[in-house]
Amino acid sequence: MGRVVAAEYVTVDGVMTDPGGVGEIDRGGWSNPYFDDELAKDQSEQLFASDGLLLGRVTFEGFAAAWPSMEETEGEFAIRMNTLPKFVASKTLEEPLPWNGTLLRGDPAAAVAQLKEQPGDLLIYGSGQLVGVLHAHGLIDEYRLMVFPVTLGEGRHLFGDGNDKRDLRLIGAKTTRTGVALLTYQPADEQPRGS
């Protein structure tokens, strides 16, 4: 069985919008002052342990526009981003998709449940609407939250209104030198890894 891992940058007040500063909100780029070699190493290990990316349309389009031109500056990380298969939940995109993309047709929860029948880990970056749908259906196996020591007071929250209560179990926690809390959770009803 495959696993779905949601890796999300969030502020202390739960905002996930525009961590890199691409202009989605006025206060975008809030993750940049806290990004260091330690966090980069963690992100690299996470990406290289994954077998594919699972993305919503907005994240896919933003990544597909940026990453192909970043191999020279970002090295192996960008090469890995560019070569991994991408599974994209969208009601508006049409095939063929660029950037090793495969369109998930129909209900995203049903499509991801079918993907999970195959071996391998699928990594979600951003993709707030998709994360909300998969969370509501209990399809996320691991939540890797990178909580940045800042509040914004504006932007989309990771878990918005309408999500049911779900109990999670903390299975890992560490803090970077810049104060970013790296928190890893699994659904409380699942067996811990290695059990």
N, C-alpha and C positions, 0 to 999 in steps of 0.2 A: 504494500500500500504506500502511496505517496503521501507527502506532508505539505501543508501550506504554512509558510512562515511569513508573518507580517512584520516588516522592519520599518518603524515609523519614527520620524523626528517630530517631537512635540515640545511645546513650551510648558512651563509649570502650570499655566492655566488651560492646558489641553489643546492649544491651537496647533494645527498642522500645516496651515497655508503658507506657502512661499518661503521655506527655510533658506533657499539659496539666493533669493532676491531677484527674481525674474520679472517683477512688476505686478504681481497679482494683488498685493496690498501695499499701502504706503510704508508699512514697517517691515517689509520683506527683507530677507537676508539676515534674519536674526540668528541663524546657526553659525554664520561665518566667523564671528569673533571667538568662538569656542572650539572650532575645529582644529585639531592638532594631530601630530603623528600617531599618538595613541589611539585616537578615534579612527583615523585612517586605517591603521592596522586591523582594528576590529571589523571595520566595514569590508576590507579586502578579504579577510578570512571568511566572513559571512557570504560574500559574493562567490568566492571560489568553492565553497561547500555546496552551492546550489546547482541544480540541474536545469533550471529555466526560470524565467521571470513571468509573473502573473501581474498584469497591469490593466488599469482602466484607460479609457481613450485619451483623456487629457494628459495623464502622465506619459503614456506611450508616445503621443505626438511631440511632447516637449523633449523627451529623451531621444527620440528618433531624429529630431532636428539638431540636437547638440552632440551626442556621443560619437557619431561617426567621424567627426572632425577633431576629436580629442585624443586620439591614440598617441600622437607625438608628445603631447604635454602630460598625459595621465598614464602612459605606459601600459603595463600588463592589465591594470584594472579596466581601462577603456577597451582593450582588446577583448577581455572577458565579457564586458557589457555588450559589445558589438556582436560577439559570436554566439552567445547563449540564445536558445530559442525563446521567443516571447509569445505568451498567450494573452490575447487582448479582448476584454469584455467591452463591447460597444454595440449600440443600436444604430449608429449612423455611419460607421466605417464600412468600406466594401473591400473585398479581396480583389487582387492580391495586395497584401500589406507589405510595406518595405521593412527593412531592418530585422529580418528573420521572424516576422510576425505571423501569427496564426489567429484568425478571428474566431472568437467563441460565439457561436450563434445561439439565439434564443435566450432562455432564462440563465443568467450567469451562475446561479447557485447549482442548478442541475448540471451545467457544463463543467463546473469545477468539481462537483462530486464525481463526475465521470473521469476527469483528469486524475483524481486522487486514487483511482483504481489501478493506475500505472505506478511503477516504482519511481522514486526520486523526489527531491525537495523543490518546491516552487516558491520563489521569493517574491513578495510584494513590496514595492517601494511606493510611498505616497498612495495614490488611488483611493482617496477617501470614500467615495460612494461605493466602490467595489468592496472595500474592507467592511463597511457598514452592512452590506448585503450578506457577505460571507460570515460575519460575526453573528448576525441574526439567525443564520441557519446552522451555526455550530461547526463551520467548515474550516476554521483557523486552528491549526494544531499548536502554534507557538506565536507569541507576541513578543517582539524585541523592541522595546520602547527606549528611545534615546531622549531622555528628558533634559532639555537645555535650561540653564538657570536664568530664565527671563520670562516675563509675562508680557502679553501684547494687548489684551482687551479687545482685539478684533480678529476676524478670520474664522475659518471653518474649524470646528472642533473634531477631534478624532472620532469620538462617539457622540453623535448628535442625538437630538430628541427622537424618540420612537424605537430605540434599541431596548430589547428586553434585558433584564438583569441576568448576568452570567458570572458565576464564581470562578476566579482564577487562582492559581497557586504560583507563588514566586519560586522560580527554580534557579535564578542567578541574579546577582547584583554586584556591580562595581561602579566606581566613580573615576572619571578621568581627572587629570591634574587641573583641567580648566573648569571642573565642576559639573560635567555632563554625567548624569546618572544613567547607566546602562542596565535596564531592568528586563529580565526575561521571565515570561509567564507562560503557563500551559493551562488549558481548561482544568478545573479542579476535579472533574470526573474522569480524567484520563490517568493512566498509569504513568508515573514519572519515567523519564528516559532511563534506559538501562535496567528496568524492572522486569 
